[in-house]
Amino acid sequence: MQIWVGLGNPGAQYAMNRHNVGFMAVDIIAELHNFDPWKKQFQGWSATGRIGTQRILLLKPATFMNESGRAIGEALRFYKSEVGDVTVFHDELDLDPFRVKVKTGGGTAGHNGLRSTEAHIGNAFRRVRIGIGHPGHKDRVLGYVLGNYVKSELDDLADMLGAIGAAAPWLATGDDPRFMSEIALRLQK
């Protein structure tokens, strides 16, 4: 069982925050690939399904970003999965908006959701880094990350999320370069 986790904060007031783009990504994957309905499980919401021959659990921790690792660790232990079976979708300040990159392992770059995940399961998990860009000065980061996407960004956001959902089969088979390539191709204007 692969465990794909979208990082975000629970609650309607956070739904359109840049910090919640991980939640948005797993929501679109669930919708496009006809996953079972979301249910409360593992200190969050989970949905199960298949992409091709791969069984996947989608997880949105309800523990708030800073404690995401608790929910991820619980799901990992329940399925007796390995850290390498976990993929975390998260916002990334150090990538241009709407760029998507995948890597396994690495640091947390100050991201509290990644820091919590690493504390609970180690750092050898795959990360789908979803670019939100940087506001320019470190004093503006918190308000920017916890701010909503603005109206002029919504079409690009929808296009990127759709591309992530459409390219998900490549991620499921472990072809990370093809996943990134497919997204880049779909987002060329």
Secondary structure by P-SEA (a helix, b strand, c coil): cbbbbbbccccccccccccaaaaaaaaaaaaaaccccccccccbbbbbbbcccbbbbbbbbcccccaaaaaaaaaaaaaccccccbbbbbbbccccccbbbbbccccccccaaaaaaaaccccccccbbbbccccccccaaaaaaaccccccaaaaaaaaaaaaaaaaaaaaacaaaaaaaaaaaaacc
